[in-house]
Amino acid sequence: MSSPPSPHLGPRLHATLPGTGGQIGPQLTDFEVEELPAYLPSGEGEHLYVFVEKRGVAAGDLLRIVARAAGVPERDVGSAGMKDKHGVTRQWLSLPRGARPPQDWALPPELSVLQSSRHGNKLRTGHLRGNRFRVRLTGVPAEGVAAAQRLVEALRTTGFANYFGAQRFGRGAENLARAIDWLERGMPPLGPRTRFFRKLYPSVLQAEVFNRYATRRLALDPTRLLSGEVVRLEGAGSSFVVEDAAREQPRLDARDLHLTGPMPGPRMKAAQGAALELERAVLAELALSDAVLEALYSLVDGTRRDLLVRPVELEVQPSGAGLEVRFCLPPGAYATQLIAELTGSLPERELRD
């Protein structure tokens, strides 16, 4: 591909409502994340579990540093999810039999172990209920407080678009072009971190497809079902294709169903009808070669992702000359997308990194 596409970050769902203005504060403590685990370690088992806090450390660097300190291969360090670099984040990691005990680790000052225990299995991606956030906005004008209350009601009722944020596309938004080039060239070796990139690059392309589909689908009215689209059942991971939109509409109104978008792969549940045409339009827009698609399908299973997220425990309060925002999100949802809905613009730190 001679001219790779730029990442699509999507518009605000509530663009008709004025934002609060302001931005995430400059201090690491202005953005805090705490993982909500799917389970706590039992206290017994061959795997060492550690609850770690990092300040201004990238997710990949965290795994590398902890693996070195514990004397184990990086691939054997388990985590439920990746956490933002710019902020204070707390999460569980697991380490295999033979790992040095935490009291023997030599860690940099920006990393610390808050708690340790043991468990019977390795921690895997997705082993979490969600994440709890505390974000402080600075530079908020006086009228921003009133705007925040209107937006909070909209977010509680409708939610926000579940876009992948700019973090997924890397510094300078270069990961999409790199991913397409790498897949096009048949996945050439990348050096010591090949395992990391074999996971990252396919996910970047999946994210781009999803973001573009989300914009197209949400523009059609997210309160009405589309014939042939795939919906997820509330409280379950199971999904089905909507064959009769009128019959299923009351279930969407009652929030028993959730709209989903494509994360391409051979095991992704396929849409039909009008929804399938939307997905095909997105792929045509990207103009991906057969080589790219074949390589992508060889590396990922594919899945569906909810198009909308409704934050839980969302509260916005004045804090000095700004606002403090507290909320919980499900796994995979980007806090910066919620903040973009509130402020009315993409956070500056997301554009930088």
N, C-alpha and C positions, 0 to 999 in steps of 0.2 A: 504494500500500500504506500503510494508516494506521499500522500498527505493524510496522516492519521488524524482522527477526530479529537476534538477537545472534550474533556469530561463534562458530562451534563449533570449539574447539581440541582436543577429543578427550582420552580418558583414557590413562593409561600402559598400555602393552602388558603390562609386567611388574609389575602392581599387587600381585601376591601376594608379591613380594620387597620387603623394607624398603629404603628409599632411604638414601643416605649422609647426608642433611641438608646444610645449608650452601647457599651461593649463589655465583654468579659474583662475583669480587672487584670492588671499586669502581674500581680503576685501569684506564685504557685498556689498559695492557699485560697485564691479566688476561684479555684476550680477543684473540687474534691469529689472523689468517687469511692464508694465502698461496695464491693461485690456482695451480692446476696446469694450464698451458696445453695445448691439444691439439697445438700446434706452436709452435716458437720462430721469431721473425722470421729470414728468410734473410740479411739484411744488404743486400739489393738490392730496389728497387721504389719506386713513387711514394708509398707510404703510410709515414708516420712512426709507429713504434711506440715507446711509452714505458712503462716499468715504474715505477709510481708507488706511493708509500706515503702513506696518509692516516691521521690520528689524530682521531677524533671528528667526522668529516665525513660527512654523508649522501651516498648514492650519487648522487642527482640533483644535489646541490650540486657534487660532484666534476666531473661532466661540464660543468656550466655554468662553473665556475672555469677548468678546463683549456681549454675552447673560447675563453673570453675572453682568456686568457694567450697562446694560440697564434694568435689572430686568425682563427678559423674559426667557421662556424655550429655551434651545439650539435648539430644533427641529424647533422652529418658526423663526430662523434666516435664511434668504435666501441668497444664493450666486450663481453666474453664473458658477463658477469653482474654483478648488483648485489651490493655487499658491505655488511655491517652498519655502522651509524653508530657505535655505542659499542664501540670497539676499535681496534686497530692492524691495518690491512689492506693487502695488497700485491697489485696486479693490473696486467695489461697494458691499455693503451688504444691505439687507432690514430687517426691524424689524416690528413686528405687533403693532396694536393699544395698547396703554398702556405702551409702552417703554419709559423709562426716556429719556429726551432730552440729546444730546451729551455733553452739557456744564456741566451736572451733573455727568458725568461718571468719575470714578477713574480708569485710565488706566496705565499700566506699561510704562516706558519710550520708549520701543521699538515699541509701538503702538501709532498712532495719527489719529485723524479725520481731513481730509483736507477739506471736504465739506459735507453739508447735505441738504436734500430736502425731498419732499414727492411724493408718487405715488399711483396709484390705485390698484396695484397688488403686490403680493410677488415676489421677484426675484427668478428665478428657474435655475437649472442647464442647461447650454446651451444658456442662454440669453446673448450671447456676440458674437461679430463679429470676435474676435480673441485676440491676445496679441502682444504688441510691446516690443521688447527686446533691451537692450544695454548690451553687454558682453565685458569685457576686458580680453584679453589673455596675460599672462606673460610668460617669459622664451622662447620666440620665436626666433629661430636663424635667421641670416641675410637672408638666402635663403627662409625663411618662407614667406616673403612678395611676392615674385614672385610666390610661390606655391599657395598663397591665391588667386591671380588673376585668375589663371587657374581653381581653384575650384569654384570660384564665378560664372564663366561662365557656368560650368557644373551644378551647383545648380540652376541657373536661367533657364537653358534649360530643364534639366531632373528632378531636384528636389532631394530629398533624401528619403530613406525608412522610412515610417511612424511608426517605431517601438515604442512600449511602452518602456520608459526608466527604468533604474534601480530603480528610485524612486517608481515606482508602486509596486516593489517587496520588499520594506522595508529595514530596517537596516539589514545588513548581508544577504540580499536576502532571508529572512526567511518566507516572507508572502506566497509564493507559497505552501510550505510544510504545513504551518498552514492552508491555505485555503482548501487544499485537505483533510487534517485530519478533519477539522471542518465539511465539507460537508459530509464526509464519516460517521461521527458519528451522523448524523441527526441534525446538527445545534444546539448543546446544548447551553444553555444560557451562555452569556459571561460577564454579569454584567452590570453596569450602561451605558456602551457605546455599548450595543448590537446593537442599530440602526446603528451605524457607521460601525460595522464589518459586519452586514448583507448586507451592500452596498459594502464595501471594498473587502471582500473575493471572492464573485462571480466575481467581476471585475478583480481581480488578475488572476483567472483561464481563463477568457475570453481573457485577455491580452496575456497569455502564448500561447493559441491556435492561436491567431492572429499572434504573432511574428514568431512562427514556420511555419505557412502557408506562411507568407510574404517572408521568406527566400527561401522556396521551389519555390514559384511562381516567384519571381524576378530572380532567377537563370535560369529560362526558357526563359528569354528575355522579359522585361517589355514593349518593343516597339511593340510586336506582341500579338494579341488577342488569347485567348485560348477558344476553343469550350466549351460552358456550363458555363463559368464564369459569375459572376454578375458584371455589370458595372453601375456606377452612371452617370447621365446626368449632364453636366456642368450647374452651376447656379441653381441647383435643388437638392432636397433630394431624388427624385424618381430614381428608378433603374430597370434594366431588365436583363434577362438571354440572353446571346449571343447565338443565334441558328445558325447563319451563320457568322463565323469569317471573311471570305473574304469580305463579303458585308459590315460589320461594321468597318473593318480596317481603311478606310479613315476617319471615325469620330474619331477614337482614334488618328490618325496622326494629326488631326486638333484640338486636345485637347477638343473635344466636349464630350468625354467619359473618365471616370476615372476607373481604376482597383480597385477592392475592395477585402477585405478579411473577413473571418468569425469572428463574435463576437457571439458565440452560444447562442441560446435561442429559445423558441417555435415560436416566430414571425419573426425570421430572414428569409429573402428571401433565399431559398435554391438554391444551384448551381446544375449543371447537368454535365453529361459527364466527361471529363478529369479533370475539376476543382473540381467536387465532389469527384473524386478519390483522388486528392491531400488532400482535407479536411479530408477524411476518413483515409488517411495515417498518418496525424498529430494526430488524436485522437487515432489511434492504437499505435503510438509511445509513447503517454502519458500513455496508459494503464489505463485509468480511469474506475472505477467500475460503474456499473449501479446505485448504490446508490449515487455516486457523481454526475453523470449526472442528475439524477432525482431531487436531491436537487438543483442543479444549475438552472435547467429549472423552478423550482418553485419560484425562486427569481428574475429572469431577463426575459425581453422580448426577448432580442437578437436583433442584428442589423448587418449592414455591415460597415466597416471602410476603407477609402481610403488607398491604399498601398503606394502611393507616395505623397509627399508634395513639392510644389514649393514655396519657401519663397518669400514674397513681400518686396519691398524696401530694398533689401539686399545690404549692403555696408560694405566694409572692408577697414580700414584706419590705417596707422602706428600710434601708440600711445606710446611715450616714447620708452621703450625697448620691447614693445609688439605690439598688434593689438587691435583695437576697432572694434567690429562687431555689426552692427545695422540691424534689420530685423523685419518683422511681420509674424506671423504664424496663421493659422486657429485654432479654438477651438480644444483642445485635442492633438495637435501636441507638441512634446517635443523639446525644444530649445537645450537640451543637445545632441540630436541626430544630429542636424545640426552642433554643435560644434565638435562632434566626427568626422564628415565628413571633417571638416576643419583641425583639428589638427592631425588626423590620428589615434587617440586612444580615448578610453572612458575617459571622464573627471574624474580626481581623486576624486573630491568631490562626484560624483555620486556613485563611488565604496565604499566610506566611509559610506554613509548614506543609 
